[in-house]
Amino acid sequence: MQKNKIIIGSRGSKLALIYAEKVHRELKKHFNGELIIKKIITSGDQNQKDRLANIGGKGLFSKKIEEELLDGNIDLAVHALKDMPSEETEGLETNCFLKRNSPEEVFISKGIKFENLKSNSIIGTSSYRREYQLKKKRSDLNYKLIRGNVDTRIKKLENGEYDGIILSKAGVEALGQQNKITEEFSLDELIPCAGQGIIAIQCRKEDNDLIELLEKINNSNARLSAKTERKVLKILEGDCHTAVGVYSKIEGENLNLTAELFSIDGKKRYFIKSTRNLKLYDELADEMGQKLKNDSKGSYKK
């Protein structure tokens, strides 16, 4: 490899930097040159008050980093896959993924389980998907927008602004906050968003040396899950308003794919589950995405 230095771009949050350090450690096993992590402040980090869907969607966490990558200011970008839009940015490639972290959702409260909360308790979530999934269990609770990083959200709970909050298990674990978890939801109870728990590494399409290097740290199962789940999203042309859960599980030579889609008001739910041979992952994702799209008749879009 001709490069003697690689600059890794990352959001500046504590969790994002933990993920970037993880990529740094993996690359260090195969690259003898200098590895530098560059912190990049994104629009999503600057505005921590409004709902993402109302200020530009998922791209708020990736656009600035991608611009730095296209401009040559960084060589690689590290993203939480769930924060990336389903459409790849022209000139860039996201085809390397680390082993998937826990994809489950967790509930954090002051020791009270979700089912035991008093009516009208306030639950913090920034996701329509989580809100609609939880309303199926407890429609008598108040679901309120919460923004900010994991530590900020936990602090808001402890300050009494919320009676409980829903977070991804992967983020809570990475920050060493497992002791705060009151309850963990199974993947059948709350189907996660596409790519939840997967760390993605993005590079320029023509950077063949880096593409070759990234192959050495890629996890094949995570790549298969990432491609499958994101294909469903792409077919649905989903954005931050889209309340959709997609999760794939690899068992031997088979891929189990589960997907759930809600209408824009959360009143209608469309669910599908199917299994195929791993080699047919693309066909399975296409079939399920199209079925959800047809069955819902566009009711999931604004």
VOLO-853139 format. One record per residue (C-alpha): residue in one letter; residue number from 1; y, z, x. Coordinates in steps of 0.001 Angstrom, whole numbers. Last residue first. Example, Ala and Ser with C-alpha at 12.3 -4.5 7.8 and 13.67 -1.06 7.14 Angstrom:
<recs>
[rec S 2 [-1060 7140 13670]] [rec A 1 [-4500 7800 12300]] 
</recs>
This chain:
<recs>
[rec K 302 [12155 4190 -46234]] [rec K 301 [8526 3510 -45410]] [rec Y 300 [5376 5455 -46346]] [rec S 299 [5168 3835 -49811]] [rec G 298 [4640 444 -48152]] [rec K 297 [1697 -488 -50341]] [rec S 296 [-187 2684 -49331]] [rec D 295 [-3609 1054 -49670]] [rec N 294 [-2584 -2073 -47764]] [rec K 293 [-1047 -263 -44782]] [rec L 292 [-3843 2280 -44603]] [rec K 291 [-6411 -529 -44730]] [rec Q 290 [-4550 -2540 -42058]] [rec G 289 [-4444 432 -39680]] [rec M 288 [-8114 1154 -40244]] [rec E 287 [-9232 -2422 -39550]] [rec D 286 [-7005 -2826 -36510]] [rec A 285 [-8087 493 -35013]] [rec L 284 [-11770 -377 -35527]] [rec E 283 [-11362 -3876 -34051]] [rec D 282 [-9605 -2443 -31003]] [rec Y 281 [-12262 234 -30491]] [rec L 280 [-15149 -2265 -30704]] [rec K 279 [-16473 -1576 -27199]] [rec L 278 [-16679 2114 -28027]] [rec N 277 [-19224 1432 -30791]] [rec R 276 [-17814 2185 -34192]] [rec T 275 [-17087 5168 -36457]] [rec S 274 [-14832 5560 -39507]] [rec K 273 [-12449 7918 -41272]] [rec I 272 [-9695 7097 -43759]] [rec F 271 [-7077 9079 -45638]] [rec Y 270 [-4090 8077 -47760]] [rec R 269 [-1944 10885 -49149]] [rec K 268 [667 10657 -51887]] [rec K 267 [3317 13301 -52563]] [rec G 266 [4803 13449 -49064]] [rec D 265 [8125 11911 -50113]] [rec I 264 [7783 8989 -47681]] [rec S 263 [4147 8498 -48661]] [rec F 262 [1622 10187 -46402]] [rec L 261 [-848 8674 -43942]] [rec E 260 [-4047 10130 -42513]] [rec A 259 [-6274 8684 -39822]] [rec T 258 [-9650 9582 -38329]] [rec L 257 [-11438 7529 -35670]] [rec N 256 [-14867 8336 -34278]] [rec L 255 [-15715 6270 -31197]] [rec N 254 [-19350 5779 -30256]] [rec E 253 [-21236 5311 -27000]] [rec G 252 [-21590 9038 -26373]] [rec E 251 [-19144 10815 -28656]] [rec I 250 [-15512 9791 -28175]] [rec K 249 [-13003 11301 -30576]] [rec S 248 [-10016 9451 -32002]] [rec Y 247 [-7092 11041 -33836]] [rec V 246 [-4353 9561 -35992]] [rec G 245 [-1864 11497 -38134]] [rec V 244 [930 9749 -39983]] [rec A 243 [4134 10920 -41619]] [rec T 242 [6366 7945 -40834]] [rec H 241 [10056 8921 -40636]] [rec C 240 [9834 9060 -36845]] [rec D 239 [8682 5433 -36740]] [rec G 238 [5548 3589 -37773]] [rec E 237 [5118 -160 -37669]] [rec L 236 [1854 516 -39556]] [rec I 235 [83 -1953 -37290]] [rec K 234 [1684 -353 -34228]] [rec L 233 [675 3121 -35312]] [rec V 232 [-2975 2070 -35681]] [rec K 231 [-2829 418 -32247]] [rec R 230 [-1371 3637 -30814]] [rec E 229 [-4483 5573 -31787]] [rec T 228 [-6912 3087 -30268]] [rec K 227 [-4971 2448 -27050]] [rec A 226 [-4442 6150 -26380]] [rec S 225 [-8041 7045 -27201]] [rec L 224 [-9397 4380 -24837]] [rec R 223 [-6972 5377 -22096]] [rec A 222 [-7867 9063 -22491]] [rec N 221 [-11549 8190 -22166]] [rec S 220 [-10920 6086 -19038]] [rec N 219 [-8921 8748 -17201]] [rec N 218 [-6552 7013 -14783]] [rec I 217 [-5972 8523 -11336]] [rec K 216 [-7330 5681 -9218]] [rec E 215 [-6054 3009 -11610]] [rec L 214 [-2561 4323 -10892]] [rec L 213 [-2807 3131 -7292]] [rec E 212 [-3661 -433 -8340]] [rec I 211 [-783 -478 -10834]] [rec L 210 [1462 864 -8070]] [rec D 209 [588 -1985 -5716]] [rec N 208 [854 -4543 -8542]] [rec D 207 [4451 -3707 -9476]] [rec E 206 [4953 -6744 -11736]] [rec K 205 [4645 -4850 -15007]] [rec R 204 [6981 -2034 -13980]] [rec C 203 [5468 1438 -14316]] [rec Q 202 [4496 3964 -16990]] [rec I 201 [2348 7081 -16690]] [rec A 200 [1108 8742 -19891]] [rec I 199 [168 12395 -20451]] [rec I 198 [-2074 12803 -23501]] [rec G 197 [-2103 15938 -25690]] [rec Q 196 [-988 14131 -28844]] [rec G 195 [-1530 10404 -28468]] [rec A 194 [-1212 9524 -32133]] [rec C 193 [-40 12498 -34205]] [rec P 192 [-2508 15285 -34843]] [rec I 191 [-4860 15601 -37856]] [rec L 190 [-4282 19081 -39238]] [rec E 189 [-7240 20660 -41026]] [rec D 188 [-9904 18359 -39570]] [rec L 187 [-8554 18767 -36052]] [rec S 186 [-8888 22527 -36478]] [rec F 185 [-5794 24688 -36774]] [rec E 184 [-5219 27446 -34244]] [rec E 183 [-3790 30815 -35249]] [rec T 182 [-1437 33491 -33992]] [rec I 181 [-633 31860 -30646]] [rec K 180 [1838 33878 -28539]] [rec N 179 [-801 34826 -25941]] [rec Q 178 [-1275 31130 -25202]] [rec Q 177 [2246 30946 -23736]] [rec G 176 [1236 29693 -20300]] [rec L 175 [3670 26777 -20435]] [rec A 174 [850 24220 -20279]] [rec E 173 [-980 26107 -23025]] [rec V 172 [1957 26005 -25449]] [rec G 171 [2517 22310 -24746]] [rec A 170 [-1128 21360 -25270]] [rec K 169 [-1470 23488 -28412]] [rec S 168 [1134 21413 -30225]] [rec L 167 [3583 23557 -32154]] [rec I 166 [3977 24909 -35692]] [rec I 165 [6451 27746 -36307]] [rec G 164 [6370 30940 -38370]] [rec D 163 [8679 33362 -40151]] [rec Y 162 [11769 31519 -38952]] [rec E 161 [15310 32512 -37961]] [rec G 160 [14070 36019 -37145]] [rec N 159 [15112 36192 -33505]] [rec E 158 [11448 36019 -32469]] [rec L 157 [11081 32702 -34299]] [rec K 156 [14233 31288 -32689]] [rec K 155 [12908 32471 -29297]] [rec I 154 [9622 30639 -29908]] [rec R 153 [11558 27469 -30688]] [rec T 152 [13660 27763 -27537]] [rec D 151 [10588 28346 -25357]] [rec V 150 [8831 25291 -26826]] [rec N 149 [11808 22958 -26347]] [rec G 148 [14460 22436 -29007]] [rec R 147 [14420 21428 -32662]] [rec I 146 [13416 23180 -35905]] [rec L 145 [13709 21643 -39365]] [rec K 144 [12747 23910 -42268]] [rec Y 143 [9628 24112 -44421]] [rec N 142 [9877 26736 -47172]] [rec L 141 [6517 28049 -48391]] [rec D 140 [5014 27796 -51892]] [rec S 139 [3293 24458 -51195]] [rec R 138 [795 26236 -48972]] [rec K 137 [-2340 24330 -47974]] [rec K 136 [-1361 20796 -49013]] [rec K 135 [2180 21727 -47965]] [rec L 134 [798 22176 -44448]] [rec Q 133 [-156 18518 -44113]] [rec Y 132 [3178 17432 -45577]] [rec E 131 [5169 19560 -43116]] [rec R 130 [3014 18599 -40144]] [rec R 129 [3491 14893 -40857]] [rec Y 128 [7219 15295 -41557]] [rec S 127 [7591 16705 -38049]] [rec S 126 [10349 18933 -36655]] [rec T 125 [8615 22110 -37792]] [rec G 124 [9768 25653 -38580]] [rec I 123 [8156 27591 -41423]] [rec I 122 [10303 29880 -43609]] [rec S 121 [8448 32291 -45891]] [rec N 120 [9084 31434 -49554]] [rec S 119 [5800 33051 -50651]] [rec K 118 [4571 35745 -48261]] [rec L 117 [2415 34655 -45351]] [rec N 116 [-1309 35481 -45505]] [rec E 115 [-2631 31898 -45352]] [rec F 114 [-608 31183 -42210]] [rec K 113 [-1844 34236 -40350]] [rec I 112 [626 37065 -39703]] [rec G 111 [1053 38251 -36100]] [rec K 110 [4770 37689 -35713]] [rec S 109 [4265 33963 -36111]] [rec I 108 [2886 31075 -34069]] [rec F 107 [687 28388 -35591]] [rec V 106 [-1169 25950 -33384]] [rec E 105 [-1852 22201 -33566]] [rec E 104 [-4784 20601 -31779]] [rec P 103 [-4768 17768 -29200]] [rec S 102 [-5854 19969 -26259]] [rec N 101 [-5155 18094 -22999]] [rec R 100 [-6382 14546 -22486]] [rec K 99 [-7393 13513 -18987]] [rec L 98 [-4466 11666 -17406]] [rec F 97 [-3344 8290 -18717]] [rec C 96 [-2556 4981 -17022]] [rec N 95 [-1814 1772 -18942]] [rec T 94 [1839 1983 -19865]] [rec E 93 [3420 -1251 -18640]] [rec L 92 [7073 -2260 -18431]] [rec G 91 [8882 -5606 -18428]] [rec E 90 [9484 -5576 -22170]] [rec T 89 [9304 -2063 -23651]] [rec E 88 [5943 -1300 -25229]] [rec E 87 [5933 -942 -29031]] [rec S 86 [4345 2289 -30347]] [rec P 85 [7437 4333 -29452]] [rec M 84 [6749 7106 -26896]] [rec D 83 [7019 10812 -27686]] [rec K 82 [3290 11190 -28495]] [rec L 81 [2465 9843 -25029]] [rec A 80 [4154 12775 -23285]] [rec H 79 [5890 10707 -20648]] [rec V 78 [5874 10263 -16874]] [rec A 77 [7827 7346 -15427]] [rec L 76 [7012 5596 -12160]] [rec D 75 [9019 3816 -9493]] [rec I 74 [12482 5285 -10110]] [rec N 73 [15958 3830 -9599]] [rec G 72 [14540 303 -9904]] [rec D 71 [16777 -697 -12820]] [rec L 70 [13743 -1159 -15089]] [rec L 69 [12533 2359 -14243]] [rec E 68 [15937 3957 -14777]] [rec E 67 [16187 2141 -18115]] [rec E 66 [12725 3445 -19030]] [rec I 65 [13840 7013 -18353]] [rec K 64 [16889 6531 -20575]] [rec K 63 [14758 5083 -23379]] [rec S 62 [11955 7668 -23294]] [rec F 61 [12952 10808 -25194]] [rec L 60 [15401 9084 -27555]] [rec G 59 [12785 6395 -28138]] [rec K 58 [11021 8691 -30580]] [rec G 57 [13614 8209 -33323]] [rec G 56 [17261 7144 -33237]] [rec I 55 [19434 9954 -34574]] [rec N 54 [18112 10531 -38089]] [rec A 53 [14407 10293 -37277]] [rec L 52 [14914 12735 -34420]] [rec R 51 [16072 15467 -36835]] [rec D 50 [19380 16885 -35671]] [rec K 49 [20029 19987 -33553]] [rec Q 48 [18676 19445 -30048]] [rec N 47 [20928 16515 -29129]] [rec Q 46 [21126 16311 -25330]] [rec D 45 [17373 16457 -24790]] [rec G 44 [16682 13591 -27190]] [rec S 43 [19433 11581 -25523]] [rec T 42 [17553 11892 -22231]] [rec I 41 [18406 13846 -19080]] [rec I 40 [16460 12495 -16105]] [rec K 39 [14876 14712 -13453]] [rec K 38 [13594 12883 -10367]] [rec I 37 [10223 13902 -8916]] [rec I 36 [9650 12744 -5323]] [rec L 35 [6398 11719 -3642]] [rec E 34 [6497 10863 68]] [rec G 33 [3650 8860 1555]] [rec N 32 [-43 9648 1880]] [rec F 31 [-1120 8417 -1552]] [rec H 30 [-4611 8928 -3043]] [rec K 29 [-4967 12702 -3558]] [rec K 28 [-1169 13058 -3741]] [rec L 27 [-1228 10881 -6875]] [rec E 26 [-3145 13565 -8799]] [rec R 25 [-796 16337 -7660]] [rec H 24 [2334 14333 -8584]] [rec V 23 [864 13525 -12013]] [rec K 22 [429 17253 -12633]] [rec E 21 [3919 17898 -11301]] [rec A 20 [5262 15388 -13858]] [rec Y 19 [3454 17256 -16654]] [rec I 18 [4943 20568 -15524]] [rec L 17 [8317 18818 -15300]] [rec A 16 [8031 17698 -18930]] [rec L 15 [7205 21270 -19997]] [rec K 14 [10207 22812 -18230]] [rec S 13 [12532 20167 -19628]] [rec G 12 [14144 17695 -17220]] [rec R 11 [12602 14518 -18540]] [rec S 10 [10659 12734 -15839]] [rec G 9 [10969 9935 -13304]] [rec I 8 [8576 9753 -10348]] [rec I 7 [9967 8311 -7112]] [rec I 6 [7343 6909 -4751]] [rec K 5 [7875 6704 -981]] [rec N 4 [5970 4937 1796]] [rec K 3 [5477 1744 -199]] [rec Q 2 [3398 -1029 1376]] [rec M 1 [0 0 0]] 
</recs>
